[in-house]
């Protein structure tokens, strides 16, 4: 098992945002986290790379890294956790005064101390992968939102992470630009990148995920294969959420009628 989480909890003051989170993820799997706003999705995602530190619980990786958040986390363990993953943010987070190429090689050259020549080679290959090699000398303001997000994905891939994290990567995009980002993510899933994404793109999550996790009120309400969670949810709260999101694509309440059913 690539990653195992046991009893993870996180509070901000009196607000308990995550409550007894347990999950397992195998290498090469895609896990999608869905749920209403304020359910704890993004906080959970940020715990995976150390942007947030849980109050308790255990996080264990296949390579032997085990972090018990009950006590003080050792700095070297926190550093190892951060190096395992790369995050793609909903707001792109590109440096506005740097070119596309410079945005991608920044972390490689400054943080990882890679030689500029090899960093540039890798960046060019990744820009080709996301269909933006011709934009390598452009600045973020010269790109569409979809193009900026694809640069963000290339920048994350450049770090060679074991785990790719996506925090609602299409939520800031105009509808006509969403597809170009989802296509890149679908290609990554086909290449068996280990991925965790928070998303409102339910249809897309159903197509590429190995697991769907539905959260509400800081709890995991339902967790399983997309066919189980999206087509035959067991919990009433899950059914209510999916009805709101997928309506009018529901067949009277017995389950969502969607492309999922046609494709499987």
GUVEXLO-598472 format. One record per residue: residue number from 1; z, x, y of N, C-alpha, C in turn. Coordinates in pm, whole numbers. Last residue first. Layout:
GUVEXLO-598472
NODE pos     nz     nx     ny    caz    cax    cay     cz     cx     cy
NODE NUM      Z      X      Y      Z      X      Y      Z      X      Y
...
//
This chain:
GUVEXLO-598472
NODE pos     nz     nx     ny    caz    cax    cay     cz     cx     cy
NODE 264  -1894  -1968    188  -1820  -1938     65  -1838  -2052    -35
NODE 263  -2038  -2062    398  -2064  -1925    354  -1995  -1891    224
NODE 262  -1945  -2318    440  -2087  -2301    405  -2113  -2163    345
NODE 261  -1684  -2272    510  -1711  -2349    390  -1854  -2327    344
NODE 260  -1717  -2130    751  -1646  -2069    638  -1684  -2138    508
NODE 259  -1822  -2300    932  -1914  -2208    867  -1850  -2141    748
NODE 258  -1620  -2592    863  -1671  -2483    945  -1772  -2402    866
NODE 257  -1385  -2821    875  -1522  -2808    829  -1588  -2704    918
NODE 256  -1047  -2782    795  -1154  -2755    890  -1290  -2746    824
NODE 255   -894  -3068    638   -923  -2925    642  -1039  -2900    736
NODE 254   -817  -3323    674   -789  -3264    543   -819  -3115    540
NODE 253   -886  -3434    919   -751  -3381    903   -722  -3318    770
NODE 252  -1144  -3511    959  -1043  -3615    950   -905  -3565    920
NODE 251  -1261  -3248    944  -1311  -3362    867  -1203  -3468    850
NODE 250  -1328  -3079   1252  -1236  -3113   1143  -1282  -3241   1075
NODE 249  -1443  -2979   1493  -1491  -2940   1361  -1394  -2966   1249
NODE 248  -1390  -3032   1763  -1403  -3143   1671  -1451  -3105   1532
NODE 247  -1106  -2837   1661  -1156  -2970   1691  -1278  -2960   1786
NODE 246   -996  -2585   1645  -1125  -2608   1580  -1184  -2745   1608
NODE 245   -753  -2596   1789   -849  -2487   1811   -988  -2523   1762
NODE 244   -624  -2828   1697   -648  -2809   1840   -757  -2706   1865
NODE 243   -616  -2775   1424   -683  -2895   1474   -717  -2880   1621
NODE 242   -461  -2544   1414   -602  -2535   1380   -679  -2658   1428
NODE 241   -208  -2653   1487   -271  -2547   1567   -421  -2542   1541
NODE 240   -162  -2835   1279   -169  -2881   1418   -241  -2780   1506
NODE 239   -153  -2662   1056   -255  -2767   1065   -272  -2815   1208
NODE 238     75  -2514   1118    -54  -2447   1108   -167  -2549   1123
NODE 237    268  -2714   1100    248  -2646   1229    114  -2573   1231
NODE 236    261  -2783    830    214  -2879    929    185  -2813   1063
NODE 235    143  -2550    589    243  -2587    688    184  -2680    794
NODE 234    -81  -2494    437     31  -2566    373    129  -2620    477
NODE 233   -433  -2514    491   -300  -2471    535   -190  -2558    474
NODE 232   -706  -2469    387   -605  -2552    320   -465  -2509    361
NODE 231   -860  -2316    559   -920  -2434    497   -817  -2527    433
NODE 230   -692  -2112    659   -780  -2185    749   -836  -2313    688
NODE 229   -537  -2017    441   -473  -2049    569   -562  -2138    656
NODE 228   -723  -1987    227   -598  -2063    212   -547  -2110    348
NODE 227   -929  -1833    328   -962  -1962    265   -837  -2050    251
NODE 226   -790  -1600    414   -849  -1694    511   -881  -1831    452
NODE 225   -481  -1554    234   -626  -1536    242   -684  -1638    341
NODE 224   -179  -1559    438   -254  -1557    313   -401  -1528    338
NODE 223     82  -1724    591     21  -1593    570    -52  -1595    437
NODE 222    273  -1895    837    185  -1899    720    106  -1769    712
NODE 221    464  -1817   1019    470  -1954    965    388  -1963    837
NODE 220    656  -1568   1122    534  -1587   1045    546  -1723    978
NODE 219    811  -1627   1446    812  -1626   1299    670  -1622   1243
NODE 218    788  -1661   1715    840  -1534   1666    844  -1520   1516
NODE 217    667  -1909   1756    809  -1892   1786    870  -1765   1733
NODE 216    429  -1846   1509    476  -1939   1612    625  -1917   1632
NODE 215    140  -1713   1346    272  -1698   1403    302  -1811   1502
NODE 214    -46  -1654   1060    -24  -1749   1169    121  -1740   1215
NODE 213   -264  -1425    938   -122  -1444    962   -108  -1537   1082
NODE 212   -495  -1363    687   -470  -1431    814   -320  -1456    823
NODE 211   -671  -1098    528   -549  -1176    544   -549  -1241    682
NODE 210   -923  -1007    547   -868  -1016    412   -740  -1100    413
NODE 209  -1176  -1124    777  -1039  -1085    742  -1011  -1094    593
NODE 208  -1425  -1214    861  -1410  -1071    831  -1273  -1032    775
NODE 207  -1422  -1497    888  -1537  -1430    828  -1505  -1288    783
NODE 206  -1191  -1569   1019  -1213  -1617    883  -1324  -1543    812
NODE 205  -1238  -1454   1266  -1127  -1405   1184  -1146  -1447   1039
NODE 204  -1447  -1621   1354  -1472  -1479   1328  -1364  -1420   1238
NODE 203  -1303  -1862   1386  -1418  -1855   1298  -1447  -1710   1257
NODE 202  -1114  -1787   1581  -1071  -1828   1446  -1185  -1816   1346
NODE 201  -1046  -1603   1816  -1176  -1629   1753  -1152  -1662   1606
NODE 200   -818  -1519   1917   -836  -1664   1921   -971  -1703   1861
NODE 199   -630  -1245   1775   -753  -1309   1821   -740  -1460   1827
NODE 198   -531   -927   1695   -483  -1053   1751   -604  -1121   1813
NODE 197   -595   -730   1409   -639   -785   1536   -566   -915   1569
NODE 196   -605   -434   1237   -520   -549   1268   -564   -602   1402
NODE 195   -783   -252    987   -779   -314   1119   -676   -427   1124
NODE 194   -935     15    840   -814    -66    835   -788   -120    975
NODE 193  -1280      2    771  -1174     49    858  -1054    -43    839
NODE 192  -1503    -62    610  -1368    -56    552  -1268     19    639
NODE 191  -1743   -126    707  -1722     17    677  -1580     44    627
NODE 190  -1709   -389    766  -1797   -356    653  -1782   -210    611
NODE 189  -1553   -358    994  -1493   -419    875  -1577   -387    752
NODE 188  -1745   -254   1166  -1630   -172   1130  -1562   -227   1004
NODE 187  -1914   -477   1192  -1965   -355   1131  -1851   -263   1086
NODE 186  -1742   -645   1331  -1785   -684   1197  -1840   -563   1122
NODE 185  -1727   -510   1574  -1607   -522   1491  -1642   -560   1347
NODE 184  -1991   -546   1664  -1939   -410   1641  -1817   -416   1550
NODE 183  -1990   -826   1687  -2085   -759   1596  -2037   -618   1563
NODE 182  -1805   -874   1887  -1773   -916   1750  -1865   -850   1648
NODE 181  -1952   -781   2107  -1829   -712   2067  -1792   -747   1923
NODE 180  -2161   -962   2117  -2193   -819   2104  -2070   -737   2064
NODE 179  -2034  -1214   2152  -2103  -1181   2027  -2127  -1032   2009
NODE 178  -1942  -1231   2415  -1847  -1215   2305  -1915  -1163   2179
NODE 177  -2111  -1293   2614  -2092  -1151   2585  -2003  -1126   2463
NODE 176  -2112  -1562   2662  -2236  -1504   2611  -2224  -1356   2576
NODE 175  -1848  -1612   2763  -1888  -1654   2628  -2013  -1586   2574
NODE 174  -1705  -1324   2922  -1782  -1446   2931  -1833  -1483   2792
NODE 173  -1385  -1185   2819  -1531  -1183   2827  -1590  -1321   2851
NODE 172  -1123  -1164   2764  -1161  -1147   2904  -1312  -1155   2926
NODE 171  -1104  -1188   2486  -1046  -1294   2570  -1087  -1283   2716
NODE 170  -1182  -1007   2297  -1288  -1086   2361  -1235  -1185   2464
NODE 169   -958   -879   2188  -1062   -797   2253  -1172   -877   2323
NODE 168   -671   -917   2128   -759  -1019   2187   -876   -954   2260
NODE 167   -624   -610   2053   -543   -711   2120   -634   -808   2195
NODE 166   -656   -430   1765   -734   -503   1865   -647   -614   1923
NODE 165   -629   -117   1610   -558   -233   1660   -641   -299   1771
NODE 164   -691     68   1322   -748     18   1447   -676   -111   1485
NODE 163   -557    344   1161   -541    201   1184   -599    165   1320
NODE 162   -611    608   1161   -601    543   1030   -601    392   1044
NODE 161   -850    722   1409   -722    663   1367   -727    612   1223
NODE 160  -1022    900   1562  -1016    900   1415   -884    841   1363
NODE 159  -1074    884   1826   -946    945   1789   -926    954   1638
NODE 158  -1302    737   1844  -1313    881   1864  -1185    953   1821
NODE 157  -1225    472   1837  -1278    533   1715  -1282    685   1724
NODE 156  -1158    436   2108  -1055    427   2004  -1100    495   1876
NODE 155  -1411    462   2226  -1303    552   2264  -1192    553   2160
NODE 154  -1543    245   2111  -1588    382   2082  -1480    483   2115
NODE 153  -1396     38   2232  -1394     53   2086  -1437    194   2047
NODE 152  -1464     79   2499  -1325     85   2457  -1311    104   2307
NODE 151  -1736     26   2485  -1692    162   2518  -1547    181   2475
NODE 150  -1711   -246   2437  -1771   -162   2333  -1741    -14   2359
NODE 149  -1609   -325   2683  -1525   -337   2563  -1581   -256   2448
NODE 148  -1827   -274   2849  -1701   -202   2870  -1613   -209   2745
NODE 147  -2007   -463   2746  -2037   -320   2733  -1910   -237   2752
NODE 146  -1878   -699   2819  -1903   -669   2678  -1932   -523   2655
NODE 145  -1883   -679   3099  -1757   -679   3027  -1773   -645   2880
NODE 144  -2143   -442   3197  -2090   -578   3175  -1956   -568   3103
NODE 143  -2122   -158   3418  -2137   -219   3286  -2089   -364   3287
NODE 142  -2053    -35   3646  -2195    -58   3627  -2225   -127   3493
NODE 141  -1789     17   3634  -1829    -94   3721  -1977   -126   3708
NODE 140  -1779    249   3461  -1740    116   3414  -1789      1   3500
NODE 139  -2085    442   3505  -1944    419   3533  -1908    276   3492
NODE 138  -2310    628   3289  -2276    518   3379  -2125    512   3400
NODE 137  -2377    805   3097  -2349    860   3230  -2318    753   3334
NODE 136  -2423    647   2871  -2319    750   2866  -2283    806   3003
NODE 135  -2603    449   2815  -2510    424   2925  -2405    535   2939
NODE 134  -2744    503   2590  -2818    517   2716  -2727    496   2838
NODE 133  -2564    437   2391  -2587    578   2419  -2658    598   2553
NODE 132  -2473    193   2294  -2461    221   2437  -2490    367   2474
NODE 131  -2421     96   2033  -2541     56   2106  -2540     85   2254
NODE 130  -2221    196   1882  -2192     68   1950  -2308     26   2042
NODE 129  -2348    428   1792  -2296    332   1695  -2272    195   1759
NODE 128  -2388    570   2024  -2504    521   1951  -2462    411   1855
NODE 127  -2124    630   2075  -2195    544   2169  -2323    489   2105
NODE 126  -2080    802   1861  -2010    673   1864  -2075    577   1963
NODE 125  -2239   1019   1932  -2264    950   1805  -2198    811   1805
NODE 124  -2118   1094   2172  -2257   1048   2173  -2289    970   2045
NODE 123  -1866   1174   2079  -1878   1061   2171  -2019   1005   2172
NODE 122  -1932   1397   1926  -1873   1281   1861  -1887   1156   1949
NODE 121  -2033   1565   2127  -2117   1528   2012  -2064   1402   1944
NODE 120  -1806   1593   2288  -1925   1527   2342  -2017   1482   2228
NODE 119  -1642   1737   2115  -1598   1605   2163  -1717   1526   2216
NODE 118  -1781   1974   2085  -1769   1887   1968  -1725   1746   2009
NODE 117  -1756   2066   2355  -1887   2052   2290  -1879   1956   2171
NODE 116  -1482   2085   2410  -1564   1985   2478  -1697   1961   2407
NODE 115  -1250   2108   2142  -1350   2172   2228  -1445   2067   2283
NODE 114   -940   1931   2163  -1068   1957   2096  -1164   2023   2194
NODE 113   -683   1853   2233   -727   1992   2255   -854   2027   2180
NODE 112   -584   1600   2237   -603   1662   2105   -655   1805   2113
NODE 111   -569   1561   2521   -454   1538   2432   -468   1613   2300
NODE 110   -815   1653   2635   -686   1673   2703   -569   1664   2606
NODE 109  -1020   1593   2445  -1012   1724   2509   -872   1751   2565
NODE 108   -968   1331   2360  -1001   1436   2264   -976   1575   2324
NODE 107   -929   1177   2586   -819   1195   2492   -843   1308   2394
NODE 106  -1194   1208   2704  -1070   1242   2774   -955   1272   2676
NODE 105  -1421   1114   2585  -1377   1248   2547  -1243   1286   2609
NODE 104  -1451    854   2695  -1435    872   2550  -1377   1008   2515
NODE 103  -1479    893   2967  -1374    805   2918  -1346    828   2770
NODE 102  -1709   1049   2975  -1580   1110   3011  -1463   1025   2964
NODE 101  -1903    856   2907  -1880    974   2823  -1743   1035   2850
NODE 100  -1877    681   3127  -1856    634   2991  -1823    751   2899
NODE  99  -1709    858   3396  -1826    801   3328  -1785    753   3189
NODE  98  -1430    761   3600  -1491    849   3501  -1610    779   3437
NODE  97  -1301    581   3755  -1364    693   3826  -1429    793   3730
NODE  96  -1178    396   3585  -1291    353   3668  -1367    467   3733
NODE  95  -1102    427   3254  -1080    496   3382  -1199    465   3473
NODE  94  -1040    112   3088  -1121    232   3110  -1084    295   3244
NODE  93   -919   -126   2995   -838     -8   3027   -919    121   3037
NODE  92   -988   -384   2865  -1072   -263   2857   -995   -133   2882
NODE  91   -817   -597   2831   -865   -570   2967   -939   -436   2979
NODE  90   -739   -600   2567   -822   -712   2615   -882   -683   2752
NODE  89   -775   -279   2403   -702   -375   2484   -796   -485   2534
NODE  88   -745   -121   2106   -846   -173   2196   -783   -290   2270
NODE  87   -561    162   1993   -565     23   2035   -682     -5   2128
NODE  86   -508    347   1700   -570    342   1833   -588    195   1868
NODE  85   -269    528   1492   -348    413   1534   -412    434   1671
NODE  84   -121    753   1435   -188    683   1325   -288    579   1372
NODE  83     14    847   1651   -111    915   1615   -188    843   1505
NODE  82    246    692   1655    145    675   1761     11    735   1722
NODE  81    380    797   1429    341    656   1435    230    635   1537
NODE  80    429   1058   1509    343   1034   1393    292    891   1392
NODE  79    607   1008   1720    479   1073   1748    381   1049   1633
NODE  78    821    899   1579    754    817   1681    617    875   1713
NODE  77    891   1123   1431    843   1004   1361    769    912   1457
NODE  76    976   1296   1629    859   1335   1549    803   1216   1471
NODE  75   1200   1158   1728   1081   1176   1812    957   1211   1730
NODE  74   1355    908   1530   1329   1049   1558   1198   1066   1634
NODE  73   1522    629   1646   1398    678   1587   1377    823   1629
NODE  72   1846    536   1567   1761    604   1664   1638    661   1594
NODE  71   1852    244   1351   1909    361   1416   1814    419   1518
NODE  70   1685     37   1284   1826      9   1308   1892    123   1385
NODE  69   1432    110   1213   1457     87   1355   1600     48   1387
NODE  68   1320    349   1010   1421    243   1011   1465    224   1157
NODE  67   1015    451    894   1096    441   1015   1190    321   1002
NODE  66    846    678    696    931    559    694   1019    560    818
NODE  65    571    831    568    640    804    694    715    672    683
NODE  64    425    844    334    566    881    329    642    860    459
NODE  63    172    749    337    185    894    339    331    940    343
NODE  62    194    473    357    164    531    225    184    682    222
NODE  61    474    374    563    334    405    540    316    478    408
NODE  60    697    127    678    671    234    580    522    248    557
NODE  59    950     14    876    806     29    871    775    150    782
NODE  58   1216   -214    897   1165    -89    839   1013    -95    834
NODE  57   1456   -342   1138   1348   -352   1042   1300   -215    998
NODE  56   1519   -384   1493   1558   -358   1354   1439   -381   1264
NODE  55   1391   -376   1732   1537   -360   1732   1590   -333   1592
NODE  54   1080   -191   1783   1160   -301   1727   1310   -270   1734
NODE  53    924    -84   2068   1012    -38   1961   1095   -154   1909
NODE  52    584    -82   2166    713   -151   2166    794    -98   2049
NODE  51    409    116   2112    414     69   2251    537    -19   2273
NODE  50    391    186   1844    500    242   1923    501    204   2069
NODE  49    204     60   1691    170    193   1744    274    248   1841
NODE  48    317   -177   1608    249    -95   1509    215     44   1561
NODE  47    409   -312   1827    508   -242   1745    441   -146   1646
NODE  46    187   -441   1921    233   -323   1995    342   -247   1920
NODE  45    177   -658   1744     70   -558   1743    116   -429   1809
NODE  44    407   -797   1827    399   -742   1692    293   -632   1686
NODE  43    323   -869   2085    442   -784   2067    441   -720   1929
NODE  42    110  -1039   2024     84   -911   2089    202   -816   2078
NODE  41    255  -1255   1893    142  -1183   1832    122  -1044   1892
NODE  40    446  -1426   1985    489  -1294   1943    379  -1207   1888
NODE  39    375  -1664   2102    428  -1671   1964    475  -1536   1912
NODE  38    253  -1687   2345    398  -1673   2343    459  -1674   2205
NODE  37     -7  -1907   2243     43  -1810   2340    196  -1808   2334
NODE  36    -33  -1967   1884    -33  -2005   2025     17  -1894   2115
NODE  35   -227  -1764   1651   -112  -1844   1691   -117  -1876   1838
NODE  34   -307  -1489   1429   -342  -1601   1514   -215  -1679   1549
NODE  33   -416  -1184   1325   -295  -1256   1366   -336  -1363   1464
NODE  32   -583  -1046   1050   -594  -1117   1177   -466  -1196   1202
NODE  31   -651   -750    887   -549   -853    906   -568   -915   1044
NODE  30   -856   -595    661   -852   -650    796   -749   -763    798
NODE  29   -823   -291    463   -815   -435    485   -818   -470    634
NODE  28   -812    -20    429   -943    -82    432   -942   -231    454
NODE  27   -507    -23    253   -606     55    327   -742    -13    316
NODE  26   -311   -327    282   -375   -220    204   -477   -147    289
NODE  25     -9   -438    406   -152   -420    436   -204   -302    354
NODE  24    248   -682    421    191   -564    358     42   -559    390
NODE  23    542   -803    597    401   -807    558    361   -676    492
NODE  22    780   -978    783    754   -905    660    606   -916    626
NODE  21   1005  -1027   1044    864  -1013   1008    850   -925    884
NODE  20   1239  -1149   1180   1228  -1123   1035   1083  -1120    986
NODE  19   1100  -1233   1470   1212  -1271   1385   1177  -1249   1238
NODE  18   1036  -1150   1805    996  -1134   1665   1118  -1156   1576
NODE  17   1178  -1233   2032   1033  -1249   2028    978  -1237   1887
NODE  16   1443  -1369   2173   1408  -1308   2044   1260  -1336   2017
NODE  15   1579  -1318   2473   1460  -1379   2415   1420  -1305   2287
NODE  14   1775  -1189   2603   1817  -1297   2513   1700  -1362   2441
NODE  13   1598   -892   2612   1715   -962   2662   1761  -1065   2561
NODE  12   1371   -927   2387   1372   -882   2525   1485   -959   2594
NODE  11   1372   -822   2044   1416   -911   2151   1395   -844   2286
NODE  10   1248   -813   1717   1241   -757   1852   1283   -863   1953
NODE   9   1230   -710   1374   1278   -802   1477   1274   -733   1612
NODE   8   1131   -690   1036   1110   -645   1173   1156   -753   1272
NODE   7   1160   -699    752   1267   -742    841   1254   -700    986
NODE   6    924   -459    669   1035   -539    618   1135   -569    728
NODE   5    594   -369    600    689   -405    705    798   -493    644
NODE   4    378   -120    490    472   -224    450    574   -244    562
NODE   3     53      5    446    161    -26    540    246   -139    485
NODE   2    -97     68    213   -107    150    334     13    131    426
NODE   1      0     84   -119      0      0      0      0     88    125
//
